């Protein structure tokens, strides 16, 4: 079914997951849990990470397709952050479900004792953290997720979503000259974050 339906309509594919308890037969009451536990070991969740396959037929052709991974490998994001973070995280090869797994299926995995892990702000901080200065243009950033200005802004927002006030080691400081720097390791301390376009223009020549 992954190939027949999931490949083209992943949201519809998820509708086939058993999430409702059978009440007409005592013997079948736990069937949905049993099936969910079996599914937890199969590649039945679509990741936002792309697979690239090269076919050597006449002219070389590169085919891009989405990965399918096990529920134990996939990560989910809060609904309010999914749209903003799915692209930068998948660019770093982090398997985020895309589309987001429906809540009723997430609950079914919890009931079966196979809870699907949430990618939390602390996980993003751990993924990004480094202990050295950068001072690079965005295009030369060491991670794919750091090469896009809006992605950097969105990731910074998520990193403080849990009210964490320690930004040390996070390469999410975009200076006035559009270079990327690491909080706490910049040769320029403290880092001033402009709040208006006028301030950005003033400090552009003095990053």
C-alpha positions in Angstrom: 0.0 0.0 0.0 3.0 2.3 0.5 3.8 2.0 -3.2 0.2 2.0 -4.4 -1.4 4.8 -2.3 1.2 6.2 0.1 3.6 7.3 -2.6 1.1 9.6 -4.1 -1.4 10.2 -1.3 0.3 9.8 2.0 -2.5 11.5 3.9 -5.1 9.1 2.4 -2.7 6.2 3.2 -2.8 7.0 6.9 -6.6 6.7 6.9 -6.1 2.9 6.6 -4.3 2.6 9.9 -6.4 0.8 12.5 -7.1 3.3 15.2 -10.6 2.2 16.4 -11.2 -0.5 19.0 -13.4 -3.3 17.8 -16.3 -3.5 20.2 -18.4 -6.2 18.4 -16.1 -9.1 19.4 -14.2 -9.6 22.7 -11.6 -11.6 20.8 -10.8 -8.7 18.5 -10.7 -5.9 21.0 -6.9 -5.7 21.0 -6.5 -6.3 17.3 -5.8 -2.6 16.5 -3.0 -2.5 19.1 -1.5 -5.7 17.7 -1.5 -4.3 14.2 0.0 -0.9 15.3 2.8 -2.8 17.0 3.6 -4.7 13.8 3.5 -1.5 11.8 6.0 0.2 14.2 8.7 -2.0 12.7 7.9 -1.2 9.1 8.7 1.7 6.8 5.2 3.1 6.8 5.8 6.8 7.6 6.8 9.3 5.0 9.8 11.5 5.8 10.3 15.0 4.4 13.9 13.9 3.6 14.4 13.1 -0.1 16.0 10.1 -1.6 18.1 10.6 -4.8 18.3 7.7 -7.1 20.5 7.7 -10.3 19.2 5.7 -13.3 21.7 5.0 -16.1 19.3 4.5 -19.0 20.6 6.3 -22.1 21.1 9.7 -20.5 21.9 9.7 -16.7 18.8 10.7 -14.8 18.4 11.6 -11.1 15.1 10.7 -9.6 14.0 12.4 -6.3 11.5 10.7 -4.0 10.5 10.9 -0.4 11.9 8.4 2.2 9.7 6.0 4.0 10.9 5.1 7.5 9.8 3.3 10.6 7.7 5.1 13.3 10.7 4.5 15.7 12.9 6.7 13.5 10.5 9.4 12.5 10.2 12.7 14.5 7.1 14.9 14.7 6.9 18.6 15.3 4.2 20.6 17.1 1.4 21.6 14.8 2.2 25.3 15.1 5.8 24.7 14.1 5.6 22.0 11.5 5.2 24.3 8.4 8.1 26.5 9.4 10.6 23.8 10.4 10.0 20.8 8.2 12.1 22.2 5.4 15.2 23.2 7.3 15.3 20.1 9.4 14.8 17.8 6.4 17.6 19.7 4.7 19.8 18.4 7.6 18.6 14.9 7.0 16.4 14.8 10.1 13.5 12.5 9.4 10.4 14.7 10.1 7.0 13.3 9.1 5.6 15.0 6.0 2.7 15.3 5.9 2.3 15.5 9.7 1.0 12.3 11.2 -2.7 12.7 12.2 -3.4 13.0 15.9 -5.5 9.9 16.0 -2.6 7.8 14.6 -0.2 9.3 17.1 -2.6 8.4 19.9 -2.9 4.8 18.5 0.9 4.4 18.7 0.9 5.8 22.3 -1.8 3.2 23.2 0.3 0.5 21.7 3.3 1.5 23.7 5.2 2.7 20.6 5.0 6.5 21.1 6.4 8.5 18.2 9.1 10.9 19.4 8.6 14.7 19.2 11.5 16.8 18.0 11.7 19.3 20.8 13.5 22.7 21.2 16.2 21.0 23.2 16.7 18.5 20.3 17.2 21.4 17.9 19.6 23.1 20.2 21.7 19.9 20.5 21.6 19.4 16.8 22.9 22.9 16.0 25.3 23.5 19.0 29.0 24.2 18.3 31.9 25.6 20.3 33.6 27.9 17.9 33.1 31.2 16.0 31.8 31.1 12.5 31.8 34.6 10.9 30.6 33.1 7.5 28.2 34.2 4.9 25.0 32.2 4.9 25.8 30.4 1.7 29.0 29.1 3.3 27.3 27.9 6.5 28.3 24.4 7.7 24.8 23.0 7.7 22.1 23.1 5.0 19.6 24.5 7.4 21.8 27.5 8.1 22.0 28.7 4.5 18.6 30.2 4.4 17.9 33.4 6.4 14.3 32.7 7.1 15.1 29.2 8.3 17.7 30.6 10.7 15.1 33.0 12.1 12.5 30.3 12.5 14.9 27.9 14.2 15.9 30.5 16.6 12.3 31.0 17.5 11.8 27.3 18.1 15.0 27.1 20.2 13.5 29.6 22.7 10.0 28.1 22.5 10.5 26.3 25.9 11.7 29.6 27.5 15.4 28.6 27.3 17.5 31.7 27.8 20.9 30.2 27.1 21.7 30.7 23.4 25.4 29.9 23.9 26.8 27.7 21.1 23.9 28.3 18.7 24.9 29.5 15.2 21.8 31.5 14.8 23.0 35.1 15.1 22.7 36.9 11.7 24.8 40.0 11.9 24.0 43.3 10.2 26.3 42.4 7.3 24.4 39.2 6.9 27.1 37.0 8.2 26.3 34.1 10.5 27.8 33.9 14.0 27.6 31.7 17.1 26.1 33.1 20.2 28.8 33.2 22.9 31.7 32.5 20.5 31.7 35.6 18.4 34.8 37.9 18.5 32.2 40.7 18.6 30.6 40.7 22.1 28.0 41.4 23.0 26.0 40.7 19.8 23.5 43.5 19.1 20.2 42.4 17.6 18.6 45.3 15.6 14.9 45.7 15.9 14.3 48.0 13.0 15.5 48.4 9.4 17.1 51.7 10.2 19.2 50.0 12.9 20.2 47.3 10.5 21.4 49.9 7.9 23.3 51.8 10.6 25.2 48.7 11.8 25.6 47.0 8.4 29.1 48.4 8.1 29.9 47.7 11.7 28.9 44.0 12.2 
